[in-house]
Amino acid sequence: METQHSAMKFQILFFLLVLTCMYPSVAPSPSNYENCCLKYAKIKKDIWKNVVSYRKQEADGGCNIPAVVFIMKRMKRIICVDPYLPWVEQMIQKIDKKKAGTA
């Protein structure tokens, strides 16, 4: 009976060790959150003059919401907006046209 008890303790300990080793590979790293929009900014659509590019954020992994991230002329400034707002798609098209004209 004692050997069964010891074997079971070993199996539980081994299982916990395996889980502990797997945790860092499954858990999102804190650096992922730096690139995520966690909420939408309340802005007016007249910001287009200062936007130089954009990227789209999907609601997967560590990012909780879908968003369009506008990168402003000052590269360290970004603005996260709701991708379903009607003017956002228009702004994306303007940025794409502007980039296509200069490329």
Phi and psi restraints in degrees (range 20) as a CNS / XPLOR table:
assign (resid 1 and name C) (resid 2 and name N)
       (resid 2 and name CA) (resid 2 and name C) 1.0 -64.6 20.0 2
assign (resid 2 and name N) (resid 2 and name CA)
       (resid 2 and name C) (resid 3 and name N) 1.0 -36.7 20.0 2
assign (resid 2 and name C) (resid 3 and name N)
       (resid 3 and name CA) (resid 3 and name C) 1.0 -69.8 20.0 2
assign (resid 3 and name N) (resid 3 and name CA)
       (resid 3 and name C) (resid 4 and name N) 1.0 -34.9 20.0 2
assign (resid 3 and name C) (resid 4 and name N)
       (resid 4 and name CA) (resid 4 and name C) 1.0 -65.1 20.0 2
assign (resid 4 and name N) (resid 4 and name CA)
       (resid 4 and name C) (resid 5 and name N) 1.0 -41.8 20.0 2
assign (resid 4 and name C) (resid 5 and name N)
       (resid 5 and name CA) (resid 5 and name C) 1.0 -64.1 20.0 2
assign (resid 5 and name N) (resid 5 and name CA)
       (resid 5 and name C) (resid 6 and name N) 1.0 -43.0 20.0 2
assign (resid 5 and name C) (resid 6 and name N)
       (resid 6 and name CA) (resid 6 and name C) 1.0 -66.3 20.0 2
assign (resid 6 and name N) (resid 6 and name CA)
       (resid 6 and name C) (resid 7 and name N) 1.0 -41.1 20.0 2
assign (resid 6 and name C) (resid 7 and name N)
       (resid 7 and name CA) (resid 7 and name C) 1.0 -63.9 20.0 2
assign (resid 7 and name N) (resid 7 and name CA)
       (resid 7 and name C) (resid 8 and name N) 1.0 -40.1 20.0 2
assign (resid 7 and name C) (resid 8 and name N)
       (resid 8 and name CA) (resid 8 and name C) 1.0 -67.0 20.0 2
assign (resid 8 and name N) (resid 8 and name CA)
       (resid 8 and name C) (resid 9 and name N) 1.0 -40.0 20.0 2
assign (resid 8 and name C) (resid 9 and name N)
       (resid 9 and name CA) (resid 9 and name C) 1.0 -61.5 20.0 2
assign (resid 9 and name N) (resid 9 and name CA)
       (resid 9 and name C) (resid 10 and name N) 1.0 -42.8 20.0 2
assign (resid 9 and name C) (resid 10 and name N)
       (resid 10 and name CA) (resid 10 and name C) 1.0 -62.7 20.0 2
assign (resid 10 and name N) (resid 10 and name CA)
       (resid 10 and name C) (resid 11 and name N) 1.0 -42.8 20.0 2
assign (resid 10 and name C) (resid 11 and name N)
       (resid 11 and name CA) (resid 11 and name C) 1.0 -63.2 20.0 2
assign (resid 11 and name N) (resid 11 and name CA)
       (resid 11 and name C) (resid 12 and name N) 1.0 -41.9 20.0 2
assign (resid 11 and name C) (resid 12 and name N)
       (resid 12 and name CA) (resid 12 and name C) 1.0 -65.4 20.0 2
assign (resid 12 and name N) (resid 12 and name CA)
       (resid 12 and name C) (resid 13 and name N) 1.0 -44.0 20.0 2
assign (resid 12 and name C) (resid 13 and name N)
       (resid 13 and name CA) (resid 13 and name C) 1.0 -62.3 20.0 2
assign (resid 13 and name N) (resid 13 and name CA)
       (resid 13 and name C) (resid 14 and name N) 1.0 -43.4 20.0 2
assign (resid 13 and name C) (resid 14 and name N)
       (resid 14 and name CA) (resid 14 and name C) 1.0 -62.8 20.0 2
assign (resid 14 and name N) (resid 14 and name CA)
       (resid 14 and name C) (resid 15 and name N) 1.0 -42.8 20.0 2
assign (resid 14 and name C) (resid 15 and name N)
       (resid 15 and name CA) (resid 15 and name C) 1.0 -61.3 20.0 2
assign (resid 15 and name N) (resid 15 and name CA)
       (resid 15 and name C) (resid 16 and name N) 1.0 -44.8 20.0 2
assign (resid 15 and name C) (resid 16 and name N)
       (resid 16 and name CA) (resid 16 and name C) 1.0 -64.2 20.0 2
assign (resid 16 and name N) (resid 16 and name CA)
       (resid 16 and name C) (resid 17 and name N) 1.0 -37.3 20.0 2
assign (resid 16 and name C) (resid 17 and name N)
       (resid 17 and name CA) (resid 17 and name C) 1.0 -64.5 20.0 2
assign (resid 17 and name N) (resid 17 and name CA)
       (resid 17 and name C) (resid 18 and name N) 1.0 -43.3 20.0 2
assign (resid 17 and name C) (resid 18 and name N)
       (resid 18 and name CA) (resid 18 and name C) 1.0 -62.9 20.0 2
assign (resid 18 and name N) (resid 18 and name CA)
       (resid 18 and name C) (resid 19 and name N) 1.0 -44.3 20.0 2
assign (resid 18 and name C) (resid 19 and name N)
       (resid 19 and name CA) (resid 19 and name C) 1.0 -61.1 20.0 2
assign (resid 19 and name N) (resid 19 and name CA)
       (resid 19 and name C) (resid 20 and name N) 1.0 -41.4 20.0 2
assign (resid 19 and name C) (resid 20 and name N)
       (resid 20 and name CA) (resid 20 and name C) 1.0 -63.4 20.0 2
assign (resid 20 and name N) (resid 20 and name CA)
       (resid 20 and name C) (resid 21 and name N) 1.0 -39.7 20.0 2
assign (resid 20 and name C) (resid 21 and name N)
       (resid 21 and name CA) (resid 21 and name C) 1.0 -69.9 20.0 2
assign (resid 21 and name N) (resid 21 and name CA)
       (resid 21 and name C) (resid 22 and name N) 1.0 -32.8 20.0 2
assign (resid 21 and name C) (resid 22 and name N)
       (resid 22 and name CA) (resid 22 and name C) 1.0 -78.8 20.0 2
assign (resid 22 and name N) (resid 22 and name CA)
       (resid 22 and name C) (resid 23 and name N) 1.0 -25.4 20.0 2
assign (resid 22 and name C) (resid 23 and name N)
       (resid 23 and name CA) (resid 23 and name C) 1.0 -54.0 20.0 2
assign (resid 23 and name N) (resid 23 and name CA)
       (resid 23 and name C) (resid 24 and name N) 1.0 -47.9 20.0 2
assign (resid 23 and name C) (resid 24 and name N)
       (resid 24 and name CA) (resid 24 and name C) 1.0 -62.2 20.0 2
assign (resid 24 and name N) (resid 24 and name CA)
       (resid 24 and name C) (resid 25 and name N) 1.0 -30.0 20.0 2
assign (resid 24 and name C) (resid 25 and name N)
       (resid 25 and name CA) (resid 25 and name C) 1.0 -79.9 20.0 2
assign (resid 25 and name N) (resid 25 and name CA)
       (resid 25 and name C) (resid 26 and name N) 1.0 -22.0 20.0 2
assign (resid 25 and name C) (resid 26 and name N)
       (resid 26 and name CA) (resid 26 and name C) 1.0 -94.1 20.0 2
assign (resid 26 and name N) (resid 26 and name CA)
       (resid 26 and name C) (resid 27 and name N) 1.0 -37.1 20.0 2
assign (resid 26 and name C) (resid 27 and name N)
       (resid 27 and name CA) (resid 27 and name C) 1.0 -72.8 20.0 2
assign (resid 27 and name N) (resid 27 and name CA)
       (resid 27 and name C) (resid 28 and name N) 1.0 139.2 20.0 2
assign (resid 27 and name C) (resid 28 and name N)
       (resid 28 and name CA) (resid 28 and name C) 1.0 -67.9 20.0 2
assign (resid 28 and name N) (resid 28 and name CA)
       (resid 28 and name C) (resid 29 and name N) 1.0 140.8 20.0 2
assign (resid 28 and name C) (resid 29 and name N)
       (resid 29 and name CA) (resid 29 and name C) 1.0 -79.7 20.0 2
assign (resid 29 and name N) (resid 29 and name CA)
       (resid 29 and name C) (resid 30 and name N) 1.0 153.6 20.0 2
assign (resid 29 and name C) (resid 30 and name N)
       (resid 30 and name CA) (resid 30 and name C) 1.0 -59.4 20.0 2
assign (resid 30 and name N) (resid 30 and name CA)
       (resid 30 and name C) (resid 31 and name N) 1.0 -27.8 20.0 2
assign (resid 30 and name C) (resid 31 and name N)
       (resid 31 and name CA) (resid 31 and name C) 1.0 -67.3 20.0 2
assign (resid 31 and name N) (resid 31 and name CA)
       (resid 31 and name C) (resid 32 and name N) 1.0 -24.6 20.0 2
assign (resid 31 and name C) (resid 32 and name N)
       (resid 32 and name CA) (resid 32 and name C) 1.0 -64.7 20.0 2
assign (resid 32 and name N) (resid 32 and name CA)
       (resid 32 and name C) (resid 33 and name N) 1.0 -34.5 20.0 2
assign (resid 32 and name C) (resid 33 and name N)
       (resid 33 and name CA) (resid 33 and name C) 1.0 -70.4 20.0 2
assign (resid 33 and name N) (resid 33 and name CA)
       (resid 33 and name C) (resid 34 and name N) 1.0 -22.8 20.0 2
assign (resid 33 and name C) (resid 34 and name N)
       (resid 34 and name CA) (resid 34 and name C) 1.0 -65.2 20.0 2
assign (resid 34 and name N) (resid 34 and name CA)
       (resid 34 and name C) (resid 35 and name N) 1.0 -26.7 20.0 2
assign (resid 34 and name C) (resid 35 and name N)
       (resid 35 and name CA) (resid 35 and name C) 1.0 -97.7 20.0 2
assign (resid 35 and name N) (resid 35 and name CA)
       (resid 35 and name C) (resid 36 and name N) 1.0 5.1 20.0 2
assign (resid 35 and name C) (resid 36 and name N)
       (resid 36 and name CA) (resid 36 and name C) 1.0 -102.7 20.0 2
assign (resid 36 and name N) (resid 36 and name CA)
       (resid 36 and name C) (resid 37 and name N) 1.0 142.0 20.0 2
assign (resid 36 and name C) (resid 37 and name N)
       (resid 37 and name CA) (resid 37 and name C) 1.0 -86.7 20.0 2
assign (resid 37 and name N) (resid 37 and name CA)
       (resid 37 and name C) (resid 38 and name N) 1.0 128.4 20.0 2
assign (resid 37 and name C) (resid 38 and name N)
       (resid 38 and name CA) (resid 38 and name C) 1.0 -101.6 20.0 2
assign (resid 38 and name N) (resid 38 and name CA)
       (resid 38 and name C) (resid 39 and name N) 1.0 -15.8 20.0 2
assign (resid 38 and name C) (resid 39 and name N)
       (resid 39 and name CA) (resid 39 and name C) 1.0 -157.3 20.0 2
assign (resid 39 and name N) (resid 39 and name CA)
       (resid 39 and name C) (resid 40 and name N) 1.0 164.6 20.0 2
assign (resid 39 and name C) (resid 40 and name N)
       (resid 40 and name CA) (resid 40 and name C) 1.0 -90.5 20.0 2
assign (resid 40 and name N) (resid 40 and name CA)
       (resid 40 and name C) (resid 41 and name N) 1.0 143.3 20.0 2
assign (resid 40 and name C) (resid 41 and name N)
       (resid 41 and name CA) (resid 41 and name C) 1.0 -82.2 20.0 2
assign (resid 41 and name N) (resid 41 and name CA)
       (resid 41 and name C) (resid 42 and name N) 1.0 147.0 20.0 2
assign (resid 41 and name C) (resid 42 and name N)
       (resid 42 and name CA) (resid 42 and name C) 1.0 -96.3 20.0 2
assign (resid 42 and name N) (resid 42 and name CA)
       (resid 42 and name C) (resid 43 and name N) 1.0 101.3 20.0 2
assign (resid 42 and name C) (resid 43 and name N)
       (resid 43 and name CA) (resid 43 and name C) 1.0 -131.7 20.0 2
assign (resid 43 and name N) (resid 43 and name CA)
       (resid 43 and name C) (resid 44 and name N) 1.0 166.8 20.0 2
assign (resid 43 and name C) (resid 44 and name N)
       (resid 44 and name CA) (resid 44 and name C) 1.0 -93.3 20.0 2
assign (resid 44 and name N) (resid 44 and name CA)
       (resid 44 and name C) (resid 45 and name N) 1.0 154.9 20.0 2
assign (resid 44 and name C) (resid 45 and name N)
       (resid 45 and name CA) (resid 45 and name C) 1.0 -75.2 20.0 2
assign (resid 45 and name N) (resid 45 and name CA)
       (resid 45 and name C) (resid 46 and name N) 1.0 -2.3 20.0 2
assign (resid 45 and name C) (resid 46 and name N)
       (resid 46 and name CA) (resid 46 and name C) 1.0 -82.1 20.0 2
assign (resid 46 and name N) (resid 46 and name CA)
       (resid 46 and name C) (resid 47 and name N) 1.0 13.8 20.0 2
assign (resid 46 and name C) (resid 47 and name N)
       (resid 47 and name CA) (resid 47 and name C) 1.0 -78.1 20.0 2
assign (resid 47 and name N) (resid 47 and name CA)
       (resid 47 and name C) (resid 48 and name N) 1.0 -7.2 20.0 2
assign (resid 47 and name C) (resid 48 and name N)
       (resid 48 and name CA) (resid 48 and name C) 1.0 -55.5 20.0 2
assign (resid 48 and name N) (resid 48 and name CA)
       (resid 48 and name C) (resid 49 and name N) 1.0 -25.8 20.0 2
assign (resid 48 and name C) (resid 49 and name N)
       (resid 49 and name CA) (resid 49 and name C) 1.0 -64.8 20.0 2
assign (resid 49 and name N) (resid 49 and name CA)
       (resid 49 and name C) (resid 50 and name N) 1.0 -27.8 20.0 2
assign (resid 49 and name C) (resid 50 and name N)
       (resid 50 and name CA) (resid 50 and name C) 1.0 -101.2 20.0 2
assign (resid 50 and name N) (resid 50 and name CA)
       (resid 50 and name C) (resid 51 and name N) 1.0 -2.1 20.0 2
assign (resid 50 and name C) (resid 51 and name N)
       (resid 51 and name CA) (resid 51 and name C) 1.0 -87.5 20.0 2
assign (resid 51 and name N) (resid 51 and name CA)
       (resid 51 and name C) (resid 52 and name N) 1.0 131.0 20.0 2
assign (resid 51 and name C) (resid 52 and name N)
       (resid 52 and name CA) (resid 52 and name C) 1.0 -106.9 20.0 2
assign (resid 52 and name N) (resid 52 and name CA)
       (resid 52 and name C) (resid 53 and name N) 1.0 -27.5 20.0 2
assign (resid 52 and name C) (resid 53 and name N)
       (resid 53 and name CA) (resid 53 and name C) 1.0 -161.3 20.0 2
assign (resid 53 and name N) (resid 53 and name CA)
       (resid 53 and name C) (resid 54 and name N) 1.0 -177.9 20.0 2
assign (resid 53 and name C) (resid 54 and name N)
       (resid 54 and name CA) (resid 54 and name C) 1.0 -153.0 20.0 2
assign (resid 54 and name N) (resid 54 and name CA)
       (resid 54 and name C) (resid 55 and name N) 1.0 164.9 20.0 2
assign (resid 54 and name C) (resid 55 and name N)
       (resid 55 and name CA) (resid 55 and name C) 1.0 -143.8 20.0 2
assign (resid 55 and name N) (resid 55 and name CA)
       (resid 55 and name C) (resid 56 and name N) 1.0 155.9 20.0 2
assign (resid 55 and name C) (resid 56 and name N)
       (resid 56 and name CA) (resid 56 and name C) 1.0 -103.5 20.0 2
assign (resid 56 and name N) (resid 56 and name CA)
       (resid 56 and name C) (resid 57 and name N) 1.0 136.7 20.0 2
assign (resid 56 and name C) (resid 57 and name N)
       (resid 57 and name CA) (resid 57 and name C) 1.0 -110.7 20.0 2
assign (resid 57 and name N) (resid 57 and name CA)
       (resid 57 and name C) (resid 58 and name N) 1.0 126.9 20.0 2
assign (resid 57 and name C) (resid 58 and name N)
       (resid 58 and name CA) (resid 58 and name C) 1.0 -91.8 20.0 2
assign (resid 58 and name N) (resid 58 and name CA)
       (resid 58 and name C) (resid 59 and name N) 1.0 154.0 20.0 2
assign (resid 58 and name C) (resid 59 and name N)
       (resid 59 and name CA) (resid 59 and name C) 1.0 -86.4 20.0 2
assign (resid 59 and name N) (resid 59 and name CA)
       (resid 59 and name C) (resid 60 and name N) 1.0 77.7 20.0 2
assign (resid 59 and name C) (resid 60 and name N)
       (resid 60 and name CA) (resid 60 and name C) 1.0 -149.8 20.0 2
assign (resid 60 and name N) (resid 60 and name CA)
       (resid 60 and name C) (resid 61 and name N) 1.0 165.8 20.0 2
assign (resid 60 and name C) (resid 61 and name N)
       (resid 61 and name CA) (resid 61 and name C) 1.0 61.6 20.0 2
assign (resid 61 and name N) (resid 61 and name CA)
       (resid 61 and name C) (resid 62 and name N) 1.0 -128.4 20.0 2
assign (resid 61 and name C) (resid 62 and name N)
       (resid 62 and name CA) (resid 62 and name C) 1.0 -83.5 20.0 2
assign (resid 62 and name N) (resid 62 and name CA)
       (resid 62 and name C) (resid 63 and name N) 1.0 -10.9 20.0 2
assign (resid 62 and name C) (resid 63 and name N)
       (resid 63 and name CA) (resid 63 and name C) 1.0 -91.3 20.0 2
assign (resid 63 and name N) (resid 63 and name CA)
       (resid 63 and name C) (resid 64 and name N) 1.0 123.5 20.0 2
assign (resid 63 and name C) (resid 64 and name N)
       (resid 64 and name CA) (resid 64 and name C) 1.0 -86.8 20.0 2
assign (resid 64 and name N) (resid 64 and name CA)
       (resid 64 and name C) (resid 65 and name N) 1.0 -22.3 20.0 2
assign (resid 64 and name C) (resid 65 and name N)
       (resid 65 and name CA) (resid 65 and name C) 1.0 -129.2 20.0 2
assign (resid 65 and name N) (resid 65 and name CA)
       (resid 65 and name C) (resid 66 and name N) 1.0 148.7 20.0 2
assign (resid 65 and name C) (resid 66 and name N)
       (resid 66 and name CA) (resid 66 and name C) 1.0 -75.2 20.0 2
assign (resid 66 and name N) (resid 66 and name CA)
       (resid 66 and name C) (resid 67 and name N) 1.0 143.8 20.0 2
assign (resid 66 and name C) (resid 67 and name N)
       (resid 67 and name CA) (resid 67 and name C) 1.0 -157.2 20.0 2
assign (resid 67 and name N) (resid 67 and name CA)
       (resid 67 and name C) (resid 68 and name N) 1.0 159.6 20.0 2
assign (resid 67 and name C) (resid 68 and name N)
       (resid 68 and name CA) (resid 68 and name C) 1.0 -108.8 20.0 2
assign (resid 68 and name N) (resid 68 and name CA)
       (resid 68 and name C) (resid 69 and name N) 1.0 127.1 20.0 2
assign (resid 68 and name C) (resid 69 and name N)
       (resid 69 and name CA) (resid 69 and name C) 1.0 -105.0 20.0 2
assign (resid 69 and name N) (resid 69 and name CA)
       (resid 69 and name C) (resid 70 and name N) 1.0 111.7 20.0 2
assign (resid 69 and name C) (resid 70 and name N)
       (resid 70 and name CA) (resid 70 and name C) 1.0 -90.0 20.0 2
assign (resid 70 and name N) (resid 70 and name CA)
       (resid 70 and name C) (resid 71 and name N) 1.0 130.6 20.0 2
assign (resid 70 and name C) (resid 71 and name N)
       (resid 71 and name CA) (resid 71 and name C) 1.0 -99.8 20.0 2
assign (resid 71 and name N) (resid 71 and name CA)
       (resid 71 and name C) (resid 72 and name N) 1.0 125.2 20.0 2
assign (resid 71 and name C) (resid 72 and name N)
       (resid 72 and name CA) (resid 72 and name C) 1.0 -86.8 20.0 2
assign (resid 72 and name N) (resid 72 and name CA)
       (resid 72 and name C) (resid 73 and name N) 1.0 171.3 20.0 2
assign (resid 72 and name C) (resid 73 and name N)
       (resid 73 and name CA) (resid 73 and name C) 1.0 -54.9 20.0 2
assign (resid 73 and name N) (resid 73 and name CA)
       (resid 73 and name C) (resid 74 and name N) 1.0 -40.2 20.0 2
assign (resid 73 and name C) (resid 74 and name N)
       (resid 74 and name CA) (resid 74 and name C) 1.0 -80.1 20.0 2
assign (resid 74 and name N) (resid 74 and name CA)
       (resid 74 and name C) (resid 75 and name N) 1.0 105.6 20.0 2
assign (resid 74 and name C) (resid 75 and name N)
       (resid 75 and name CA) (resid 75 and name C) 1.0 -55.7 20.0 2
assign (resid 75 and name N) (resid 75 and name CA)
       (resid 75 and name C) (resid 76 and name N) 1.0 -21.6 20.0 2
assign (resid 75 and name C) (resid 76 and name N)
       (resid 76 and name CA) (resid 76 and name C) 1.0 -82.5 20.0 2
assign (resid 76 and name N) (resid 76 and name CA)
       (resid 76 and name C) (resid 77 and name N) 1.0 -5.9 20.0 2
assign (resid 76 and name C) (resid 77 and name N)
       (resid 77 and name CA) (resid 77 and name C) 1.0 -103.6 20.0 2
assign (resid 77 and name N) (resid 77 and name CA)
       (resid 77 and name C) (resid 78 and name N) 1.0 127.0 20.0 2
assign (resid 77 and name C) (resid 78 and name N)
       (resid 78 and name CA) (resid 78 and name C) 1.0 -128.0 20.0 2
assign (resid 78 and name N) (resid 78 and name CA)
       (resid 78 and name C) (resid 79 and name N) 1.0 154.4 20.0 2
assign (resid 78 and name C) (resid 79 and name N)
       (resid 79 and name CA) (resid 79 and name C) 1.0 -131.4 20.0 2
assign (resid 79 and name N) (resid 79 and name CA)
       (resid 79 and name C) (resid 80 and name N) 1.0 127.6 20.0 2
assign (resid 79 and name C) (resid 80 and name N)
       (resid 80 and name CA) (resid 80 and name C) 1.0 -98.7 20.0 2
assign (resid 80 and name N) (resid 80 and name CA)
       (resid 80 and name C) (resid 81 and name N) 1.0 128.0 20.0 2
assign (resid 80 and name C) (resid 81 and name N)
       (resid 81 and name CA) (resid 81 and name C) 1.0 -130.3 20.0 2
assign (resid 81 and name N) (resid 81 and name CA)
       (resid 81 and name C) (resid 82 and name N) 1.0 159.1 20.0 2
assign (resid 81 and name C) (resid 82 and name N)
       (resid 82 and name CA) (resid 82 and name C) 1.0 -68.5 20.0 2
assign (resid 82 and name N) (resid 82 and name CA)
       (resid 82 and name C) (resid 83 and name N) 1.0 120.7 20.0 2
assign (resid 82 and name C) (resid 83 and name N)
       (resid 83 and name CA) (resid 83 and name C) 1.0 -68.5 20.0 2
assign (resid 83 and name N) (resid 83 and name CA)
       (resid 83 and name C) (resid 84 and name N) 1.0 -12.3 20.0 2
assign (resid 83 and name C) (resid 84 and name N)
       (resid 84 and name CA) (resid 84 and name C) 1.0 -93.3 20.0 2
assign (resid 84 and name N) (resid 84 and name CA)
       (resid 84 and name C) (resid 85 and name N) 1.0 0.6 20.0 2
assign (resid 84 and name C) (resid 85 and name N)
       (resid 85 and name CA) (resid 85 and name C) 1.0 -72.3 20.0 2
assign (resid 85 and name N) (resid 85 and name CA)
       (resid 85 and name C) (resid 86 and name N) 1.0 138.5 20.0 2
assign (resid 85 and name C) (resid 86 and name N)
       (resid 86 and name CA) (resid 86 and name C) 1.0 -59.6 20.0 2
assign (resid 86 and name N) (resid 86 and name CA)
       (resid 86 and name C) (resid 87 and name N) 1.0 -38.2 20.0 2
assign (resid 86 and name C) (resid 87 and name N)
       (resid 87 and name CA) (resid 87 and name C) 1.0 -74.6 20.0 2
assign (resid 87 and name N) (resid 87 and name CA)
       (resid 87 and name C) (resid 88 and name N) 1.0 -17.4 20.0 2
assign (resid 87 and name C) (resid 88 and name N)
       (resid 88 and name CA) (resid 88 and name C) 1.0 -67.5 20.0 2
assign (resid 88 and name N) (resid 88 and name CA)
       (resid 88 and name C) (resid 89 and name N) 1.0 -45.1 20.0 2
assign (resid 88 and name C) (resid 89 and name N)
       (resid 89 and name CA) (resid 89 and name C) 1.0 -62.4 20.0 2
assign (resid 89 and name N) (resid 89 and name CA)
       (resid 89 and name C) (resid 90 and name N) 1.0 -38.1 20.0 2
assign (resid 89 and name C) (resid 90 and name N)
       (resid 90 and name CA) (resid 90 and name C) 1.0 -62.9 20.0 2
assign (resid 90 and name N) (resid 90 and name CA)
       (resid 90 and name C) (resid 91 and name N) 1.0 -40.9 20.0 2
assign (resid 90 and name C) (resid 91 and name N)
       (resid 91 and name CA) (resid 91 and name C) 1.0 -66.7 20.0 2
assign (resid 91 and name N) (resid 91 and name CA)
       (resid 91 and name C) (resid 92 and name N) 1.0 -39.1 20.0 2
assign (resid 91 and name C) (resid 92 and name N)
       (resid 92 and name CA) (resid 92 and name C) 1.0 -60.8 20.0 2
assign (resid 92 and name N) (resid 92 and name CA)
       (resid 92 and name C) (resid 93 and name N) 1.0 -42.6 20.0 2
assign (resid 92 and name C) (resid 93 and name N)
       (resid 93 and name CA) (resid 93 and name C) 1.0 -64.1 20.0 2
assign (resid 93 and name N) (resid 93 and name CA)
       (resid 93 and name C) (resid 94 and name N) 1.0 -39.0 20.0 2
assign (resid 93 and name C) (resid 94 and name N)
       (resid 94 and name CA) (resid 94 and name C) 1.0 -63.0 20.0 2
assign (resid 94 and name N) (resid 94 and name CA)
       (resid 94 and name C) (resid 95 and name N) 1.0 -43.1 20.0 2
assign (resid 94 and name C) (resid 95 and name N)
       (resid 95 and name CA) (resid 95 and name C) 1.0 -65.4 20.0 2
assign (resid 95 and name N) (resid 95 and name CA)
       (resid 95 and name C) (resid 96 and name N) 1.0 -43.0 20.0 2
assign (resid 95 and name C) (resid 96 and name N)
       (resid 96 and name CA) (resid 96 and name C) 1.0 -63.0 20.0 2
assign (resid 96 and name N) (resid 96 and name CA)
       (resid 96 and name C) (resid 97 and name N) 1.0 -41.3 20.0 2
assign (resid 96 and name C) (resid 97 and name N)
       (resid 97 and name CA) (resid 97 and name C) 1.0 -63.9 20.0 2
assign (resid 97 and name N) (resid 97 and name CA)
       (resid 97 and name C) (resid 98 and name N) 1.0 -43.0 20.0 2
assign (resid 97 and name C) (resid 98 and name N)
       (resid 98 and name CA) (resid 98 and name C) 1.0 -62.4 20.0 2
assign (resid 98 and name N) (resid 98 and name CA)
       (resid 98 and name C) (resid 99 and name N) 1.0 -43.1 20.0 2
assign (resid 98 and name C) (resid 99 and name N)
       (resid 99 and name CA) (resid 99 and name C) 1.0 -68.6 20.0 2
assign (resid 99 and name N) (resid 99 and name CA)
       (resid 99 and name C) (resid 100 and name N) 1.0 -36.9 20.0 2
assign (resid 99 and name C) (resid 100 and name N)
       (resid 100 and name CA) (resid 100 and name C) 1.0 -67.4 20.0 2
assign (resid 100 and name N) (resid 100 and name CA)
       (resid 100 and name C) (resid 101 and name N) 1.0 -34.8 20.0 2
assign (resid 100 and name C) (resid 101 and name N)
       (resid 101 and name CA) (resid 101 and name C) 1.0 -70.7 20.0 2
assign (resid 101 and name N) (resid 101 and name CA)
       (resid 101 and name C) (resid 102 and name N) 1.0 -29.1 20.0 2
assign (resid 101 and name C) (resid 102 and name N)
       (resid 102 and name CA) (resid 102 and name C) 1.0 -95.6 20.0 2
assign (resid 102 and name N) (resid 102 and name CA)
       (resid 102 and name C) (resid 103 and name N) 1.0 -8.8 20.0 2
